[in-house]
Amino acid sequence: MKIVNKKKFLVRILEIAIIIGTIILTILAISYANKIRGRIAYGGEYLIPVLGLLIILVIETIYEESESKKRGGKNGRK
């Protein structure tokens, strides 16, 4: 497999790493919070995947803006 667009490939790898990281962090945070509370409850630790999603959206926006600037112009046309 030949990688044609290295920047896009790196962005996708980073997004996958963020998704895996937020899943692991959420599981650990829920476990830790339940141990601290001494009971099963719902708190802010369930919002960690939303934070991961926001990070991915920011990365995608930065990537798309850099690609549109590379192509030139507002609409990506020269």
Contacts in CASP RR format, 6 or more apart in sequence:
PFRMAT RR
TARGET T0000
AUTHOR 0000-0000-0000
METHOD contacts of the structure
MODEL  1
MKIVNKKKFLVRILEIAIIIGTIILTILAISYANKIRGRIAYGGEYLIPV
LGLLIILVIETIYEESESKKRGGKNGRK
3 9 0 8 1.000
7 63 0 8 1.000
7 66 0 8 1.000
8 63 0 8 1.000
11 59 0 8 1.000
11 60 0 8 1.000
11 63 0 8 1.000
14 59 0 8 1.000
15 56 0 8 1.000
15 59 0 8 1.000
15 60 0 8 1.000
18 52 0 8 1.000
18 55 0 8 1.000
18 56 0 8 1.000
18 59 0 8 1.000
19 52 0 8 1.000
19 56 0 8 1.000
22 48 0 8 1.000
22 49 0 8 1.000
22 51 0 8 1.000
22 52 0 8 1.000
23 49 0 8 1.000
25 48 0 8 1.000
26 45 0 8 1.000
26 46 0 8 1.000
26 48 0 8 1.000
26 49 0 8 1.000
29 45 0 8 1.000
29 48 0 8 1.000
30 45 0 8 1.000
30 46 0 8 1.000
32 45 0 8 1.000
33 41 0 8 1.000
33 43 0 8 1.000
33 45 0 8 1.000
34 40 0 8 1.000
34 41 0 8 1.000
68 74 0 8 1.000
68 75 0 8 1.000
68 76 0 8 1.000
71 77 0 8 1.000
71 78 0 8 1.000
72 78 0 8 1.000
END
